[in-house]
Amino acid sequence: MAVRVQREDFDLGAELAALRAGRSDIGALVSFTGLVRGAAGGAAIAAMELEHYPGMTERALAAIEAEARARWPLQASLIIHRYGALTPGEQIMMVATASPHRQAAFEAAEFLMDYLKSRAPFWKKEATPEGGRWVDARDTDEAALARWARPGA
């Protein structure tokens, strides 16, 4: 179970290989890698700058990763999120979950991705031809996260 917030890129293949190395208790390994898009909302994006508060961000991601482990039978999980200046096509984040069965691995990965998209404490600013613009969570991101709410919570 790991959370990393880093400026440098990551090797998806190496990360997945390390996650499952020496394990025979994993029946399903699910991963998602987010990439910086070259356009959003009809505007071209030249770059994206991601900011965060060190310490606070890692604690928030560790808490949501712990919640995923409490909800699903995970043998392993990994969240990597980058910060700094990124250009279109670069990897921005990855989530990987490993479980004895695929449904738990898929659901846990989707839960983590929905959280990262709408609640993770990162501030994103896109550089467009019209100037910089801050990126807010969209209603569709909030709706995706809402489906994971526990009754009575």
N, C-alpha and C positions, 0 to 999 in steps of 0.2 A: 504494500500500500504506500503510494508515494505521490507527493505533490511537488512540482518544481515551477518556479517563476523565474524566467531567465531571458537575457537579451539575445543570446546566441541561438542559432538554428539547432535542430535536432535531426537525427537519423531515424526515421520511422521504423525501418526494418531492424536496426540495432536495438531500438527500444522494445519492440515486440519480442525479439529473440531473448533479450535479457529478462523480460517479464515472465516468460515461460520456461526459461532454462532450468533443467533438472527437475521439472514438475511432471508428474504423471496423474495428478488429481484434477487437471483442467480438461474439460470436454468441449469448451467453447471459449474462443478468444475473439472479442469484438473490439474494433477500433474505429475511430473517426478522426480525421485530420481536417481542420479548418484552414482555408487559404484566403489570402487577401484578394478581394475581387478588384477588377479593373474599372468597374462602373457600379453605381448604386443610385437609385432614385432618378435615373435618366441622366446622371452626370458622370463624366469620366473621373476616375480617381488616380492621381499620380503617385500618392503615397498615403500611408496611414501611420499616425503616431499614437502609441499606446502608453499611457501613464498609469502608475499605481503607487500605493503607499507600502513600501517594504515592511514586512511584518504583519500588517493588517491583512494584506491580500493573501499571504500564505495561510494565516489562521482561518480566514473565511473559506478558502478552498479545502483545507484539511477538515473543517467542520462538515462541509457538504459531502466530502468523500467518506467521512465516518458515517454520515446518515445513509449513504448508499450501501455501505457494508452492513448497517443494521437492518435495512429493508430487504436486501437480496443476499443469497449465499455466494459471496464472492471469495475466490481463492486469491485473487490479486487485482489490483487496479492501479491506474496511473493517470495523472493529470499533468500536462505540461502546457504552460501558457507563456507566450513571449511578450515582451514589452520593448519599447523603443521605436525607431523608424523602420517601417516595413514597406515594401513595394508590391504591386500586384503580382500574384503568383507565388509569393513567399508563404511558407507555413506560419500560421499564427498560433495554433494550439492543437493539442491532441488529447483524446481520452481513450483509454483502453480498459476493458473489464474482462476478467477471466472467471469462469464458473464451471461447475460440473455439467451444467445444462445451458443451452443456448438462450432460452427465454429470459432467464435471470441476467445473463450477460448483456443481451440486447436492451432489456428494460433499464438496467442500471446505467448503461452507457447513455441511453436517451435521456434519462433523468439528469445525469451530470451535464450533458450538453445543453439541455434546457436551462439549467441553473447558470451555466457559464455565459450563455447568450443574454440573459436578462438580469442577473443579480450579482455576478462576480464584480468585485470592486476594481474595475479597470475603466479608464476614461479614454475614449477613442476620438481622434480628430482626423478627418479626411482632408487631404489636400486636393482641391478641385480647381479647374480653370477659373472659377468665380471666387476662389479664396478658400480658406479653411472653414470647416463646419464640424461641430461636435456631433457625435452619433448618439442618439437616444435609443432606449429599448422600444421596440415596436409593440403595438397591441397584440399582434400575432405571437410575439415572443412571450408576452405575459400570459396569453391564453394557453400556450404550450406548457408553461410552468405550472399554471393553475390546476392542470389535470392531475398533478402529483400531490396536491394538498390532501392531508389526512382528514377524515371526517372529524369534526369537532375541534380542529386545530385553529 
